[in-house]
Amino acid sequence: MRSLSLLTPSGSLTLGNLLGALRPMRDAVAGADCFYGVADLHALTVEHDPAVLRERTRELATCLLAAGLDGATLFRQSRVPAHAVLAQLLESVAGTGELGRMIQFREKARAHRGDGLPVARASLFTYPVLMAADILLYRPDRVPVGDDQRQHVELTRDLALRFNARYGPVFTVPELVVPKAGARVMDLADPTRKMSKSDAAHGRGAGVIGLLDPPEVVRRTIARAVTDGDVGPDAVRADRATKPGVTNLLEILAACGGDAAGITTYGALKRSVTDAVVATLEPVQRRYAELAADPGHVEAVFAAGEARCREVTAPVLAAASTAIGL
């Protein structure tokens, strides 16, 4: 089994990323050949500061190691040239109509209009093709996909089928699978939305707990978490429809190994959640500090992973180039 996941350095990782993504990625290492990448090329699709992007890339790479993903092949997307080259080839079998129908393009194009360009960046428009290249280079049989990326992975299948039909059987056409759900952590200030690292990056992080937040920041963030006006012995109960804030706190508590038994007040719940979250983050933060003090080790781990990625992707890119006539 081969597993592939890429994370974009669009902001600092959150508690939600740890519980919902990094933990399942870590657990998958035991049973699969895992490739986990920092998708720095994807970060170029919107306005960015180059120095900030480099810092976020370094931070994300260090966080992946600190979260226990060192058993996987770790890489930076831009250090494996086959990703960009295959994306160029796949653009020759992709149509502007199907790219224009991508929901995320339409939403992000509206959000980032006015970032220094008159319209959305071309790289945002072709982003799904680069994502297809990311996937097809590693010839996975199955691709785990959430609802927000389903359309992009369906396009990946379409491009693979179209390329194979026109130029020869080069790509494995991956099957879409819904992965076992990790913990779904919602924003503490708005529990109808997922906790997002992009929100924190743009100054809208009042309900976001960062992976590297110190205990006093975690405590303040949870203390301000939305609950409701319900009182009484059964006020602390899970009900996503009518008590989304309380439900979110209870789910975070459970995901961090805590127990809500005997908790009857919101104050007690928030104190328990704080203790559980701080305890969950502490070993990751401790390891992060050790790695940050030894950046050469992080660089060596990623350089070795990138060398392996170049070996794995070279024959796929060579086959695609030959098939298309180059």
SETIMI-18374 format. One record per residue: z, y, x of N, C-alpha, C, O in turn. Coordinates in steps of 0.05 Angstrom, whole numbers, plus 5000, padded with zeros to 4 digits. Last residue first. Layout:
BEGIN
ZYXZYXZYXZYX;...
This chain:
BEGIN
447152715152447752865176447752685201448252785223;446752465102444252535117444752695143442852805154;450652225075449552465063447152575078445752755069;452051805109450951745082449551985070447551955057;454252065153451851905155450451865128448051885126;458852295129456752465142454152315144452052425139;461651845111460652035092458552215104456552275090;462751595160461151455140460051645120457751625111;465851985185463351905197461551765177459151815176;470252005151468552245153465852165166463852275157;472151485160471451575133469651815134467551815121;473351485215471251315205470351385177468051345169;477551905217474951925231472851745220470651835215;482451805193480451945177477651945191475651995177;485451535232485051405206482751535191481151395177;485451905275484351635279483651505252481551385249;488052335251485352365261483952095266481552075261;493052095241491352185219488452215228486552145213;494952035293494451795277492551865254490751715247;495552575307493752405322493052155307490752065307;499452725270496752835268494652675284492352655276;503852445289502752385263499952485260498252355248;504552705338503952415338502752335311500952175309;505653215320503353175337502552885337500152815336;510453125293508153205278505553165294503553085283;513852995336513552815313510952875298509452695291;513353455368512453195378512052995356510052845356;515653855336512853875344511753605353509553535346;520953665334519353685309516353695316514753555303;522153725388522253465376520553455350519053275345;521854275396520054095411519953815399517853685399;526154495369523454505357521354335371519454245359;532054435364530354265381527454265370526454045363;534554715325535354765353533654615373533854665397;532454475281531654745286532354835315531054995327;535253995282532453995288531454275295529754305312;540454165268540054025293537054035301536454075325;539454395218540454565240540054435267539354565287;537953935190536054155193536854335217535254405233;542753655188540453545204538353765209537153765231;545554005155546553945181544353835199544053915222;542453985108542654235123543754195151542854325170;543253455094540553545099540653805116539153835135;548753435085547553275107544753365114543853355137;549253845042550553865068549253695090548753795111;547153744992545653905011546753895039545253925058;551153444967548453324970546853474991545353355007;555453784967555753534981553053404986552553275007;553354184934554154254961554253994978553353995001;552953894886550554004899551154064928549553994946;558353764874556353554878553953654893552853514910;560654274868561654094889559653874895559253804918;557554474825557554614851558454414873557154394894;558954124784556154134794556054264821554554174839;564354254779563553984787560753974797560153844817;563954794762565354724787564654454797564254414821;561154724714559854874736561254814762559954794783;564954444684562354324690561054464714560054324732;569054824680569554574695566954434702566654324724;566355194649567355264675567855024692567155014716;565254924602563055004619563955074647562555024667;569554354587568954644588566654704607566154554626;570353814592570153924565569454224564568954334543;569953224627569353504628568853614600567053524586;570352674622572752834620572353134622574253284619;564752534662566952424645569352604645570352674667;560652674694561652874675563852774657564752924639;559952584763560652454737561852664718563652804725;554952594816557352664802557752534775555952384766;550152514843552252304845554852374832556852244836;546152854832547652894857550052704860551652744877;544552704782542652654804544052694831543152574851;548952894752548452604754546652544778547152354792;548253454759550753314767550353014771551152904791;543253524736543653584764546153444774546053324796;544653394683542653234697542853284728542553094743;548253804670549153524669547153344685548053154699;544854254675547254224693548153934693548853834715;541254144633540354164661542654124680542353984700;544654164589543353914595542353914624542653714638;545954704590548054504594546854244602547854104620;540754914578542254984602544454784609544654704632;539254684528537754624553539254694578538954554598;541154524475542954604497541454554524542454394540;537154364439539054584431540854684453542054904451;533953994468532754184448534554424443533654644442;537053684501534953844513533954064493533254284502;543353564506541553594483539353794492539754034491;549353314529546453334535544853354509545153184491;555253714527553753474519550753524525549853754525;560554044519559153954543557753694536558953474539;562854084468560954294477559254204501556954274503;566553784444564053654449561953854458559553804456;571054104436571353874454568653744460568453604481;568754804438569954564425569854334444568654344466;562855214432565555154442566554914428565354814408;556655534449558055314436560855274448561155294473;553455904473555955994461557555784447559555844434;551055644537550655744509553355824498555355804512;548555754599549655534582549055604553546755624546;545555924660545555954631546755704618546155484625;549256054719547455884704547755924674549955964664;552656324753551056484735549156324717547756434701;554655904783556556064766555056234746555956284723;550355764813551155584791553055734772553055684748;550156204848547856134831548655964808547756014785;555156174874554456414857552156344838552156434815;554655674900556755724881556155964863556555944838;550355764935550155554914552255614892551655584868;552756144967550456224951550056024929549456094906;556755844991557556074975555256174958555656274936;553855435020555555374996556255614979556355594955;547055675035549855605042551555565017550755654996;540655375023542655575015545455485023546255255020;536555035034538155125057540255335049541355465067;534254944985535154715000536954795023538754645031;536355414936534755334959535955104973538355064974;536355444868538055364890536255274913534855074910;534655944822533655754842535855704863536955884874;535256374788536056104779535255884797535255654789;533056804815535856814806536956544797539356494800;528056894841529556644845532456644836534056514848;523757224850524557164822526356924822526056754804;521457334899523657494890524557454862525957614850;517656974915516757224905518957394892518457574876;520256514929518756654950517956934941517657114958;522256324881524156434901522756594922523756804931;517456154859519056364846520956494866521156734868;516055734893514355974892515856204879515556434888;519755344882519955474908518255724909518855904924;522655284818520255314834520755454860522055664861;524954894765525755044789523455054809522454834816;521354934704522154784728523054984749521955204752;524055244645522055234666523155064690525555064694;528155284611525655174599523555154620521355044614;532555514635532355224636529955114620529854864617;533156024672531355974649530755674648528755574660;536955984711536856234695535056204670535456344650;535955504734538555544723538755794706540455814688;530155114723531255364733533955424719534155394695;531154394727530154644714531454884727533554864740;529153804755531054024757529854274746527754364756;528553164745527153404737529153634735530753654716;528552644792530152824776528553074770527353194788;522352274786524752354800526352544782525552594759;519151754751520052034751522452074769524451924766;514351364781517051364770518151644773518251764795;507751644771509951544787512551534771512851664751;502151434740504351614735506751504750507751284744;495851384773498351264764500451474760500551674775;489051304779491151494773493551334762493351174744;485650984832486750964805488951174801490651204819;480251224872483051164867483751154837482451284821;475050934901475551094877478451034868478950814858;473450974968475050824948475551014925476551244929;466951184989469751244982470951034963469550924946;461750975000463451075021466451085013468150995029;456350704980459150654975460950724999461550565016;451351234972452250974982455350954980456751154977;449451694948449051664977450051404988449651345012;450151684892447851824904447351744932445051724941;454851384883452451324868449951444881447751324881;458551634916457851354920455251284907453651134918;458752154891457852114919456951834924454851784936;460852004841458252144843457052114871454752054875;465851784853463851624839461051744842459051594846;468252234878467851984892465751804879464051694893;468252604836466752664860466252404876464052374887;471652344799468852404792467152454817464852354818;476452314828475052064820472152124813470351974821;477452874831477152704855475652444849473852374864;478152994777475853094791475352944817473052884824;483052734771480752634756478152744768476152594769;486053064803485652794812483352664796481952494807;485953534772484853544799484253254809482253214822;488553384725485753464724484453464751482053394754;493753264744492053054733489153134733487352974741;497453634761495253564780493353354769491553274783;501153684721500053924732497653874751496054054756;502953164710501253294691499853534703497553594695;502452794773503852914751501953064733499553094739;500652184803499852444794501652534771502252384753;499051744857501051844837500452124829499752294846;493451364864494451634870496551704849495851724825;491250774897492550904874493551174883494451214906;488650644943487850504918488950644894487650644873;486351134990488451004975487350864951485450954939;483151355035482351125019484650985005485050745007;483851815061485751605067485251355051486751155054;480052175042480052105071481751865077481251725097;481252274989479252074995479151995024478251775031;485352684992485852414980483852214991484652005001;482953125015485553035025486052745016486952585032;478453184982478053095010480752985021480752785034;481053384937479653124935479153014963479452774967;482853864957484853664949483553394947484753184954;477954114963479554054987481653844981482253674997;476754154909475053994927476453924952476253694962;480654494889480654214880478854034897479353804900;479155004916481554854923481554564914482354384929;475155334902474355074913476754904921476454684932;477955774882475955644865475355354875475055174859;480855914926482355834902480455674884481255484871;476756084959478255844967479955744944480555504943;475056544936473256314934474856064941474255854930;480256914901478956814926477156574921477756404903;478957324843480357104857478757014882476357044883;476758004856477057764839478457554856479157604879;477458404894476758474867477058254847477558294823;483358344935480658274929479958344900481758344884;488558474935487058584957484058514954482458624969;490458224890491858184915490358284939490858194961;487858264841489058504852490658464877492058644885;489857644815487857854815489158124823491258194814;493557254809493257374835490957574837490257664859;493557094755496157174768495657324794497257504801;488256944746489457174731491957274745492357524747;488056514781486156734784487156984770486957204780;491756164759492456304784490556534790491356734802;489056004712491656124711492356284736493256504735;484155804731484156024712486856164711486956414710;486055394765484455614775484555854756484956084765;488655054729490255194749488655424762489855634768;484354844700486355014687487855174707488355414703;477654834715480254754725482354954714482255194719;472555014703474254914681477054824689478654754672;470155134751470955354734472755274710474155434699;468754624768470854764782471954994765474355054765;464554514732467054344731469354474746471654444739;460854914747461954894720464454744719466354824706;459554824800461155064794462355044766464455154761;460254134822458854344807460654584801463054544797;459753754882461353874861459854104848458254234861;456953584924456653414901458453524878458653394857;458153944963455253894958454853704935452553674926;463453924971462454154956459454114949458454254930;463853495005464253444977463453674959462753644936;462953745054461053555045461353505015459353485000;467654065057464954195057462854005047461054085032;471553675058471453855035468753995033467654025012;470653455108469853305085469753475060468153425042;472553895138469753815141468953645116466753695105;478053935125476254155119473354075120471754165104;479753415142480253515115478353735108477153735086;478453355196476853205176477353305148475653285131;482253615228479853755219478153615198476653745183;488553675225486753445221484153545210483853565186;491454125224491153995250489453745249489053605269;491954285172490054425188489554305215487554365229;496153945154493453905144491354045162489253925168;500653645195499853905184496853885178495253805195;504453045182502253195194501953465180502853505158;507552405190507752685182505652845196505052805220;508351785167506551935184506452215174505452275153;515351625157512651655149510951785171512051875191;520451645175519151385175516251395167514851185168;522452145166521352095193520151815195518851755215;524652355122521952255119520752175146518352145148;529752605116529552315121526752195119526551955115;530253145113530652995088530252695091530452545072;528753325163531553335156532153175131534453065128;523153265159524653095177527653085169528852875169;522253665121521353395116522753195134523552975125;524254125147525654015124524753735118526453575109;520454205187523154135195524654015171526253825175;516054345154515854115172518654025180519153775180;518154815131517554585114517354335131518454125123;518555155176520955085160520454835144522154655143;513155195192515155085210517654985195518654775200;511155435145510055175154512055035173512554795170;513855915146514355725124513355445131514555255123;511756135193514556085191515155885169516755705172;506256185179507056025202510055945201510755725207;506856545135505756275131506556085154507255865150;508756995161510456865142509456585137511056395135;504257125192506757065205508656915187510056725195;500357225151500057005171502656925184503156695188;501857315084502257435111502057205131503657015129;497057245031499357155047499457315072497557435081;493857124969494657314989497157215004499057114992;491456434964492456684952493356874975493456784998;489656014994488156074969489156334955487856424937;492455845037490556065042489156155016487556345017;495255395026496755645024494955885028495756115023;491854985039492155055010493555325007493155464987;492854935093490355045084490455125055489155325047;497854685094497754965101495055095094494855335089;501054235071498354325063498054615068497854785050;503853755107504354035101501554155096499954185114;504153065085502953295099503953555089504853595066;505152395096506252625083505452875099505952905123;503451755085502451995099503452235083502752275060;506051095090506251365077505151585096505951595119;505350485071504450645094504050925085502050995072;511250235037508450325038507950465065509750545079;516650135030514749945020511850025022510049895010;519750535053520450265059518250065050518049845062;517851015032517150945060517650655066516250535082;519951134983517350994984516650895012515050715015;524451444993524751164984522251004986522350764989;522051935006523551785026523851495018523651315035;519752064957518052024980519551865002518351685014;524452124925522551904920520651854943519851624948;526652574955528052324953526152094946526251884959;522652974948523252874974524752604974524252424990;522453054889520152974906520952844932520052624938;527153164862524853074847522552974864520952814854;531053324899531653114880529152994867529052754862;528153714930529653494943529953264923529353034930;526054064892524253924909525653684922524453474925;530954254870529054104853527153954870526553724863;533054544912534454304904532554134887532653884889;527054764948529254794930530754524926529854314934;523755065005524254834987526854884972528655024981;520655705006522655525016523255304995523255354971;513455724995516155834993518155625004517355405010;508855465004508655714988511455844984511656054972;506455025035508555205044508455475030508055675043;505354454995504354715004506654895012508654914998;505253775011506753995000505754255012505354275036;502353144995502253395011503853604996503653624971;502252445002503352684988503152925006503752905030;500351774995499652035006500852254989500552254965;500951095013501851314996501251575011501551595035;498450445010498350705024499050925005497950934983;500049765017500050005000500050255018501450265038;
